[in-house]
Amino acid sequence: MTGTGEHEELLTKGELTVVGRIREASNAVLLCTVAYEGVSADCVYKPVKGERPLWDFPDGNLAQREVASYLVSEATGWGLVPTTVLRDGPYGEGMVQRWIETPEAETAGAQLLALIEGEDAGEGWKPVAFAEVGEGRTALLVHADDPRLRRLAVLDAVINNGDRKGGHLLPAADGRLYAIDHGVTFHAEDKLRTLLWGWAGEPLTGEAREVLDSLSDGLAEGAPLATRLAELITAVELAAVRDRVAQLLRTGIHPQPSGQWPAIPWPPV
């Protein structure tokens, strides 16, 4: 069972068994196994009942936004978000997402983000900002000039991700990059906070423009993607998604920090 459709069927129809809780998370995040027709896999289950209220996200729940992010990711063809569904579970309705194994997570993560001395990011890296590292010292936060991260930066701009941290990047053993934790997304106002500002103000790639063109069609009223998103986010938020895609196509560049909202999430990892 390797295809996206098969993963969706397993996560949607399978029996969920809670194995434990991931305590580092701010909301209730449960590690589970899911089994269906002789096939089983690990997954993450985030029940809506375990969500902490957020003053600036009063409309809907975070689980629905996680599923909406997955749907948009799939529509791009980049497959950056692990298969994610909305379903009932042991503690009520919640988001269920395929678990991604990262056997060399620490080593792989070091290839994507780094703190370096000096002001020159160096070849293969993009500068983000200076960070305090203690004892009055600062270091330059950089991320890899990696096409997988660049695609993710575009996806985050579309879904208006307010919390793209380093710990949300999962480089898999097969070379693919996945991103998780998309509950703080789709706000109608600009909430983009990310560690992936390295391309800010630079022209979008030709691939990104083609993807955004296709995404614009998919977001048209009555299109399957738009119909599904309308079940997960508000009409105002869906209109804002369309506006963000249109703006990216109109400007042809990666967005820059607005200055009206902290540009980098805290803590950054």
Salt bridges, closest charged atoms under 4 A:
GLU9 OE2 - LYS13 NZ 3.52
ASP56 OD2 - LYS191 NZ 3.62
GLU66 OE2 - LYS46 NZ 2.77
GLU117 OE2 - ARG137 NH2 3.73
ASP146 OD2 - ARG148 NH2 2.86
ASP156 OD2 - ARG164 NE 2.79
ASP163 OD1 - LYS165 NZ 3.66
ASP181 OD1 - LYS46 NZ 2.67
ASP181 OD2 - HIS168 NE2 3.16
GLU202 OE2 - LYS126 NZ 2.66
GLU202 OE1 - ARG150 NH2 3.88
GLU207 OE2 - ARG151 NH2 3.06
GLU231 OE1 - ARG228 NH1 2.80
GLU237 OE2 - ARG65 NH2 2.96
